[in-house]
């Protein structure tokens, strides 16, 4: 239990009042002793025998003297007890003060350590911000190159990566996506393109012929480097290649038989064999 300064002051004031009472008691005892001495002294020509009144006064004075001495003894004991209690309370308060000083010292040390950590975190934040700005610039360029790559993809592959490509912001336009999400979109799209580029696949598409007719053909893509198409009756065939504006298709009806054979081999409809196919490299 903590004691405030007011409680200690009250104890000190009480001790001061008791000292005043002791002073009063000493004065009263001195006065009584003087009266007793006067009463016991012979009065000039008076005889040595005391009158009953004098004897009674002397007895009363002695009784009062005894009472006062008893009161003084009691007050001394109480004063000693109060002094001991006051010293204990002072020691308790001093221990509390020392404990608070220790806590304040520890708190100050923690504040200093926290300030050091805060400075370190601010410096680390500045480094991360610079790195983030650098990554953001690199990511923006990578996104634009990825969008240019999407233009060169076959229609089926464009459709498969549309969810990812639609989330890539156009140049100069903002986005609510985090940098991590933007990287994931680019990486996911490039992974799909890379997988397609490592495989030979076929799909059904429609081709516009030079005479204006539209025919359904089977297209065989050799990655993103070359493609061949042929109609079901084997009369229409052609070659495709990727450009920066998309795929360009060139008729090659003279190679229709070879292209049809290659497509059949791909679909396990014919035994594997070497097939000569026209290649256009630019």
C-alpha positions in Angstrom: 0.0 0.0 0.0 1.5 3.3 -1.1 1.5 6.3 1.2 1.3 9.8 -0.2 3.2 12.9 1.2 0.0 14.1 2.9 -0.2 11.0 5.1 3.4 11.4 6.1 2.9 15.1 6.9 -0.1 14.2 9.1 2.0 11.8 11.1 4.7 14.4 11.5 2.1 16.9 12.7 0.7 14.4 15.2 4.2 13.9 16.6 4.7 17.6 16.9 1.5 18.0 18.9 2.5 15.2 21.2 5.8 17.0 21.8 3.9 20.1 22.7 1.8 18.1 25.1 5.0 16.7 26.7 6.2 20.3 27.2 2.9 21.1 28.9 3.2 18.1 31.1 6.7 19.0 32.1 5.5 22.5 33.0 2.6 21.1 35.0 4.9 18.7 36.9 7.4 21.5 37.7 4.5 23.6 39.0 3.2 20.8 41.2 6.7 20.1 42.6 7.0 23.7 43.4 3.7 23.7 45.2 4.6 20.6 47.1 7.9 22.1 48.1 6.3 25.3 49.3 3.7 23.3 51.2 6.4 21.3 53.0 8.6 24.3 53.9 8.1 25.9 57.4 6.3 29.2 57.3 8.3 31.6 59.4 7.2 31.4 63.0 4.7 28.7 62.3 5.2 25.4 64.1 6.6 22.4 62.2 3.3 20.6 62.4 1.2 20.8 59.3 -2.4 21.7 59.4 -5.0 19.3 57.9 -5.6 21.6 55.0 -1.9 21.7 54.1 -1.6 17.9 54.4 -4.7 17.5 52.1 -3.2 20.0 49.5 0.1 18.1 49.6 -1.6 14.7 49.0 -3.7 16.2 46.2 -0.5 17.6 44.6 1.3 14.3 44.9 -1.7 12.4 43.4 -1.8 14.9 40.5 1.9 14.5 40.0 1.6 10.7 39.8 -1.2 10.9 37.2 0.8 13.3 35.1 3.9 11.0 35.3 1.7 8.1 34.2 0.3 10.1 31.3 3.8 11.1 30.2 4.9 7.5 30.3 1.9 6.5 28.2 2.5 9.2 25.7 6.2 8.3 25.4 5.3 4.7 24.6 2.8 5.9 22.0 5.3 8.3 20.6 7.9 5.6 20.2 5.3 3.3 18.6 4.2 6.1 16.2 7.8 6.9 15.4 8.5 3.3 14.5 5.4 3.1 12.3 6.3 6.4 10.6 9.8 5.1 9.9 8.4 1.9 8.4 6.0 3.9 6.2 8.9 6.1 5.1 10.9 3.0 4.2 8.0 1.6 2.3 7.5 4.8 0.4 11.3 4.9 -0.3 11.2 1.4 -1.7 8.3 2.3 -3.9 10.2 5.4 -5.1 13.2 3.2 -5.9 11.1 0.7 -7.7 9.5 3.5 -9.8 12.9 4.9 -10.6 14.0 1.5 -11.8 10.9 1.2 -13.9 11.4 4.6 -15.4 15.0 3.7 -16.2 13.9 0.5 -17.9 11.2 2.4 -19.8 13.8 5.0 -21.0 16.1 2.2 -22.2 13.2 0.6 -24.0 12.3 3.9 -25.6 15.9 4.3 -26.8 15.9 0.8 -28.2 12.5 1.4 -29.9 13.8 4.6 -31.4 16.8 2.7 -32.9 14.4 0.0 -34.3 12.1 2.7 -35.7 15.1 4.4 -37.5 16.1 1.0 -38.9 12.6 0.3 -40.1 12.4 3.7 -41.7 15.6 3.0 -43.6 14.4 -0.4 -44.6 11.2 1.0 -45.8 13.0 3.5 -47.9 15.1 0.7 -49.5 11.9 -1.3 -50.1 10.2 1.7 -51.7 13.2 2.2 -54.0 13.2 -1.5 -54.9 9.4 -1.4 -55.4 9.6 1.7 -57.7 12.3 -0.1 -59.7 10.2 -3.3 -60.0 7.1 -1.3 -60.9 9.0 0.2 -63.8 10.3 -3.2 -65.0 6.8 -4.7 -64.5 5.1 -2.0 -66.6 7.5 -2.7 -69.5 7.0 -6.4 -69.1 3.2 -6.0 -69.2 3.3 -4.0 -72.5 5.6 -6.6 -74.1 3.3 -9.3 -72.9 0.3 -7.5 -74.5 2.2 -7.2 -77.7 2.8 -11.0 -77.6 -0.9 -11.7 -77.1 -1.6 -10.1 -80.4 0.6 -12.7 -82.1 -1.1 -15.7 -80.5 -3.5 -18.1 -82.3 -7.2 -17.4 -81.6 -7.6 -20.5 -79.4 -4.6 -19.6 -77.3 -5.8 -16.0 -77.0 -9.1 -17.3 -75.7 -7.4 -19.5 -73.2 -5.4 -16.7 -71.7 -8.1 -14.0 -72.0 -8.8 -13.9 -68.3 -5.2 -13.1 -67.6 -4.6 -10.7 -70.5 -7.7 -8.7 -69.7 -6.3 -7.9 -66.2 -3.0 -6.5 -67.6 -3.4 -2.7 -67.8 -2.9 -0.9 -71.0 0.0 1.6 -71.2 -0.8 4.8 -69.3 -3.8 3.3 -67.5 -3.9 2.6 -63.8 -4.9 -0.6 -62.0 -6.2 -1.6 -58.6 -4.2 -4.8 -58.6 -1.2 -5.2 -56.4 2.2 -5.6 -57.8 2.2 -9.3 -56.8 -1.1 -9.9 -58.6 0.2 -8.2 -61.7 3.3 -10.3 -61.7 1.2 -13.5 -61.3 -0.9 -12.5 -64.3 2.1 -12.0 -66.5 3.8 -15.1 -65.3 0.6 -17.2 -65.7 0.1 -15.9 -69.3 3.8 -16.5 -70.3 3.6 -20.0 -68.8 0.6 -20.8 -71.0 2.3 -19.4 -74.1 5.5 -21.3 -73.3 3.6 -24.6 -72.9 1.9 -24.0 -76.3 5.2 -23.2 -77.9 6.7 -26.5 -76.8 3.9 -28.6 -78.3 2.5 -29.6 -81.6 -1.3 -29.2 -81.5 -4.3 -29.0 -83.9 -7.6 -27.3 -83.8 -10.6 -26.5 -86.1 -10.8 -23.1 -87.6 -12.4 -21.3 -90.5 -10.4 -19.8 -93.4 -11.5 -17.2 -95.9 -10.4 -18.2 -99.5 -9.2 -15.8 -102.1 -12.5 -16.4 -104.1 -14.5 -15.2 -101.1 -15.6 -18.6 -99.9 -15.2 -19.6 -96.3 -14.1 -23.2 -95.5 -13.6 -25.2 -92.3 -10.0 -26.5 -91.9 -7.9 -28.3 -89.4 -4.9 -26.3 -88.3 -1.7 -27.9 -87.0 0.4 -25.5 -84.9 4.1 -26.3 -84.5 4.5 -24.2 -81.4 4.4 -20.6 -82.4 6.9 -20.9 -85.2 4.8 -22.3 -88.0 1.3 -23.6 -88.7 -0.4 -25.6 -91.5 -4.0 -26.0 -92.4 -5.9 -28.3 -94.7 -9.6 -28.9 -95.5 -11.3 -32.2 -94.9 -11.4 -33.0 -98.6 -7.7 -32.2 -99.0 -8.2 -29.6 -101.7 -7.5 -26.5 -99.6 -4.3 -26.1 -97.7 -2.0 -23.3 -96.6 0.8 -22.2 -94.3 0.6 -19.8 -91.4 3.2 -17.7 -89.5 3.1 -15.3 -86.6 3.7 -11.6 -87.2 3.6 -8.6 -84.9 0.0 -7.9 -86.1 -1.2 -11.5 -85.8 -1.1 -14.6 -87.9 -0.7 -14.4 -91.7 -2.0 -17.3 -93.8 -0.7 -18.1 -97.2 -2.4 -20.7 -99.6 -0.4 -23.8 -100.4 -2.8 -26.1 -102.1 0.0 -27.9 -103.9 1.2 -29.2 -100.5 -2.3 -30.2 -99.3 -1.5 -34.0 -99.5 1.6 -33.7 -97.3 -0.2 -31.4 -94.8 -3.1 -33.8 -94.5 -0.7 -36.7 -93.9 1.1 -34.8 -91.2 -2.2 -34.0 -89.4 -3.3 -37.6 -89.6 0.1 -38.8 -88.1 -0.4 -36.2 -85.3 -3.8 -37.7 -84.5 -2.6 -41.3 -84.7 -4.7 -41.9 -87.8 -1.6 -42.9 -89.8 1.7 -44.6 -89.2 4.5 -42.2 -88.4 6.7 -41.3 -91.3 8.8 -38.5 -92.7 6.6 -35.8 -94.3 8.0 -33.0 -96.4 6.3 -29.7 -95.5 6.9 -26.3 -96.9 8.6 -23.9 -94.4 8.5 -20.1 -94.7 11.2 -18.3 -92.6 11.4 -14.5 -92.3 
